[in-house]
Amino acid sequence: MSELKRTPLYPLYAEIPGVRCIDFGGWELPVQFSGIHKEHEAVREAAGLFDVSHMGEFWVDGPQAESFLQHMTVNDVTVLAPGQAQYSAMCYPDGGVVDDLLVYKLAEASYMLVVNASNIGKDWQWLQEHLTDGVRMTDRSDETALLALQGPKAEEILAPLVDCDLTKLGAFHFLQNVSLFGASVLISRTGYTGEDGFEIYLPAQDAAAVWSGLLERGETFGLLPAGLGARDTLRFEAKLPLYGQELSRDISPLEGGIGFFVKLGKDDFIGKEALQRQKEAGVPRKLVGVEMIDRGIPRSHYAVYSGGEPIGEITTGTQSPTLKRNLGLALIDSRYAAVGTQVEVDVRGKRLKAEVVNVPFYKRARKGADSK
C-alpha cells in the first residue's frame, strides 16, 4: 500500500484537539477538527479556514497559451483580463468530463489552472497530449499551498491584514503579490461553500505561518479550522458539483448542471460537437434536487424510481445541516426533472417517497462581492 501524501500543514493538525484525518484520493486530510456540523455552522454564520493544498496548480505560458486553453476548456478564455478567473471544465471528445477547474489569467499569455487533487496526473497527461507549439506548461502543485477562508466574516478577518482594499475585489477577481504574514500570496474572491470568501495561494513553505496567523486573528470572530466533511455539506447545499459524483467521464457538463459555463458559440473545443448534439437532441439526464417525503436520508448511488421503473440515482445526499431537511442531488431521466414531480428513492431496500425541488437548496443573502 502506497504512503498517503500530506500537505505542508499536516504537522499542525496534531495541535488541534479532535482532528480526524482520512484517506482522500491518496491524501491524508482532515475530515473534521471539532465536528462537521459545528464547522459547517461556523462557515454559514462566521468563518471557516480550510487547508486545500492538495489541489493541483499548473502554469500555462506562451504566445499560444490563450488559444490552447480555448481549445482545451469549455468556457470562453478570451473574455478574461489579467486579474480575472473563471470556472470551466475539460471534456473528452464524447462530451464526458476530464475535470472541472478554475482558470486564472495572471498576465497576458500567462495562466494558472487549478485542478482537482485526484485528477492531477490525469489532467497533466491530457494537457500534455494536446500541447502545441508556443505553449509552456509547469506543474507547481507540490510547491503551492492553498487556504480557503470562507464565510460572512471572511472579509472582516482578512482585510486589515493586507495592504490592498479587499472590499473592491469582485467575485472571480484576484490580486497577486499581496503580503500576508510575511508571505507573498495570491488572493482570489472564489470558494466552494456558497458563502463569500477568499482562496489564498502561497508558497508551501509559508503555509504554516499564514494558517496560524489567520486562526489567531480570526478567533474573536468565531473562525474555526474546517475539514473535508463541512466542505462537502456546504458545497452540496449550494449545488456546487464534486468531480466523481455530479461530473465524471460518463456525465457531461450539460447533464451535471454546469451548462451555463459551456460556451457552444465559441470556436471549436474538445467535446463541442458531442455537446452540441446533446443539446439539440435534448439532454437525456438532468441533475435535480430531491427532498425526502418519507423518513430517510438519500445517499450517493441510491437508485431513484418512478412508477416502479429506475430513472437515475442520487449523486450526493445528506441531512442538510443548515436547513435540517433530508435532501439529495440526483441525476435522473430528464422527463421526470420538473419541480414537484413525485419519485421514490431506494433507501436500503425500501422505496421511500421523495419530491423534485428547486436548487440550490441554500442561497446566501447577497451583499457586496459575490463568490461561487
Sequence and secondary structure as in RCSB ss.txt:
>XXXX:A:sequence
MSELKRTPLYPLYAEIPGVRCIDFGGWELPVQFSGIHKEHEAVREAAGLFDVSHMGEFWVDGPQAESFLQHMTVN
DVTVLAPGQAQYSAMCYPDGGVVDDLLVYKLAEASYMLVVNASNIGKDWQWLQEHLTDGVRMTDRSDETALLALQ
GPKAEEILAPLVDCDLTKLGAFHFLQNVSLFGASVLISRTGYTGEDGFEIYLPAQDAAAVWSGLLERGETFGLLP
AGLGARDTLRFEAKLPLYGQELSRDISPLEGGIGFFVKLGKDDFIGKEALQRQKEAGVPRKLVGVEMIDRGIPRS
HYAVYSGGEPIGEITTGTQSPTLKRNLGLALIDSRYAAVGTQVEVDVRGKRLKAEVVNVPFYKRARKGADSK
>XXXX:A:secstr
    B  TTHHHHTTSTT EEEEETTEEEEEESS HHHHHHHHHHSEEEEE TTSEEEEEESTTHHHHHHHHBSS
 GGG  TTBEEEEEEE TTS EEEEEEEEEEETTEEEEEE GGGHHHHHHHHHHT  TT EEEE TTTEEEEEEE
STTHHHHHGGGSSS GGG  TTBEEEEEEETTEEEEEES  SSSS EEEEEEEGGGHHHHHHHHHHHHGGGTEEE
E HHHHHHHHHHTT   BTTTBBTTB TTTTT GGG  TTSS  TTHHHHHHHHHH  SEEEEEEEESSS    T
T EEEETTEEEEEEEEEEE TTT  EEEEEEEEGGG STT EEEEEETTEEEEEEEE S S      SS   
